[in-house]
Amino acid sequence: PVRLGGHDESRWTDHEKDTTRVGQSGPGSHRTPVLNILYVSAYRYAHLIMDDHQLDQRIRRITRAPFRSRFHLRGPDLDYVADRGMDTVRQHAQDFIASRLAPQNPPRDGKQTPWNGHPVFLAQHATATCCRTCLQNSHGIPAGRELTATEQVDVVAVICRWIEVEAESAPPRRPSPPPARERRTRQPTLF
């Protein structure tokens, strides 16, 4: 079978294709297909699927739209990425996608991704991974069903690659100046 980006699953070993269900069974439980992480990390798995060149091509295609091209990482978001590192940002992206985008019918779909507050949110809007409608229109992932583990890894890979490119292309930041000293004025003597 062929998935997003035209990658062929037939070349994968069994442990790379393992989609064992985990979690409790029964009503109200959240059962998600996951990769067998003992053998393949999510980052390695994403690079089995698409290399940076393929990710860059997909991002370029999406960001050609005037709306998507307006988004760029700026001051606080660049500082966040520099201070915490891409591994932390990648983990946050995985958590956000799993909780906000992966469910079959995400709560508040179309409004679940804030416009700012975290570099991943900005990247989701820039890469059209902010809601299920955008995923369907720009990435070909149909709405109305849970995202598979492969699709979640694809989405996180696109988001993280956009953040990496933005962080690399950003102009060097000057350290913020120390706060100015306040001038102390003498209190007038009242009596």
C-alpha positions in Angstrom: 0.0 0.0 0.0 1.1 3.5 -0.7 0.7 6.3 1.9 1.3 10.0 2.0 4.3 11.3 0.2 4.3 8.2 -2.1 6.3 6.0 0.3 5.9 2.2 0.0 5.2 0.2 3.2 6.4 -3.0 1.5 10.0 -2.2 2.2 9.4 -2.0 5.9 10.2 -4.8 8.4 7.4 -6.2 10.6 8.4 -4.2 13.7 8.3 -1.0 11.6 4.7 -1.7 10.5 3.5 -2.9 13.9 0.3 -1.1 14.8 -0.5 -2.9 18.0 -3.5 -1.4 19.9 -2.7 -0.2 23.4 -4.9 1.1 26.2 -7.9 -0.2 28.0 -10.8 -1.6 26.1 -14.4 -0.8 26.7 -16.6 2.2 26.3 -14.9 5.6 26.6 -11.4 4.2 26.4 -9.0 5.8 24.0 -7.4 3.2 21.8 -4.8 4.5 19.4 -2.7 2.6 16.9 1.0 3.1 17.8 4.3 2.1 16.3 6.4 -0.4 18.2 8.7 2.2 19.7 11.0 -0.4 21.1 12.5 -0.8 17.6 11.9 2.5 15.8 11.8 6.0 17.3 9.2 8.3 15.9 11.8 10.5 14.4 13.5 7.6 12.6 10.1 6.4 11.5 9.3 9.8 10.0 12.5 9.7 8.0 11.7 6.2 6.7 8.5 7.9 5.3 9.9 11.1 3.9 13.3 12.7 3.7 13.9 16.4 4.3 13.7 17.1 0.5 10.2 15.6 0.3 9.1 17.5 3.4 10.5 20.8 2.0 8.6 20.2 -1.3 5.4 19.6 0.5 5.9 22.7 2.7 6.8 24.8 -0.3 3.6 23.7 -2.1 1.4 24.5 0.9 3.1 27.8 1.8 2.6 29.2 -1.7 -0.9 30.1 -0.6 -1.0 33.8 0.5 -2.7 32.9 3.8 -0.1 30.2 4.7 2.8 32.3 3.6 2.1 35.0 6.2 3.2 32.8 9.1 6.8 33.0 10.4 8.4 32.3 13.7 9.3 35.5 15.5 11.0 36.6 18.7 9.4 34.6 21.6 8.8 31.5 19.4 12.4 31.5 18.1 13.6 31.8 21.7 11.4 29.0 22.8 12.8 26.7 20.1 16.4 27.8 20.9 16.0 27.4 24.7 14.1 24.0 24.7 15.5 22.4 21.6 13.8 20.5 18.7 13.4 17.3 20.7 11.1 19.0 23.2 9.2 20.9 20.5 8.8 17.5 18.6 7.4 15.9 21.8 5.0 18.8 22.2 3.9 18.5 18.6 3.2 14.8 19.1 1.2 15.5 22.2 -0.8 18.3 20.5 -1.6 16.2 17.4 -2.5 13.1 19.4 -4.9 15.1 21.6 -6.3 17.8 19.3 -6.2 16.4 15.8 -6.0 12.6 15.9 -9.5 11.8 17.3 -12.2 10.8 14.8 -14.2 13.9 15.6 -12.0 16.4 17.4 -13.8 18.8 19.8 -14.1 22.2 18.3 -12.7 21.1 15.0 -11.7 24.1 13.0 -11.1 26.1 16.1 -8.9 23.8 18.2 -5.6 25.3 17.3 -4.7 28.6 18.9 -3.1 31.3 16.7 -0.1 31.8 19.0 1.4 30.7 22.3 3.6 27.9 21.1 5.7 27.5 17.9 3.8 24.3 17.1 0.5 26.2 16.9 2.0 28.7 14.4 3.5 25.8 12.4 0.2 24.0 12.3 -1.4 27.1 10.6 1.5 27.5 8.3 1.5 23.9 7.1 -2.3 23.4 7.0 -2.3 20.9 9.8 -4.5 23.0 12.1 -7.8 21.1 11.6 -9.2 18.1 9.9 -10.6 20.2 7.0 -7.1 21.6 6.3 -5.6 18.1 6.6 -8.1 16.8 4.1 -7.7 19.7 1.6 -3.9 20.1 1.7 -2.6 16.7 2.7 -5.3 14.3 1.5 -6.0 12.8 4.9 -9.8 12.2 5.1 -11.8 13.6 8.0 -14.3 11.6 9.9 -11.9 8.9 11.1 -9.0 8.6 13.6 -5.6 9.4 12.3 -3.4 6.4 12.0 0.0 6.3 13.7 1.7 6.8 10.3 -0.4 9.9 9.5 0.3 11.3 13.0 4.0 10.9 12.4 3.7 12.5 8.9 1.9 15.5 10.4 4.5 15.9 13.2 7.3 15.6 10.6 5.9 18.3 8.5 5.3 20.6 11.5 8.8 20.0 12.9 10.5 20.5 9.5 8.7 23.9 9.0 10.0 24.9 12.5 13.5 23.8 11.7 13.6 25.7 8.4 12.1 28.8 10.1 14.6 28.7 12.9 17.6 28.2 10.5 16.5 31.1 8.2 15.7 33.5 11.0 18.2 36.4 11.4 20.4 36.2 14.5 18.8 37.6 17.5 20.4 40.2 19.7 20.2 39.6 23.4 17.7 41.8 25.0 19.2 44.7 26.8 19.1 44.6 30.6 16.3 46.5 32.2 17.1 50.2 32.7 17.8 51.3 36.3 15.0 53.3 37.8 15.9 56.7 38.9 15.3 57.1 42.6 14.0 60.4 43.6 14.2 61.6 47.1 11.0 61.5 49.0 10.0 65.0 50.1 10.0 65.4 53.9 6.4 65.9 55.0 7.1 67.3 58.5 
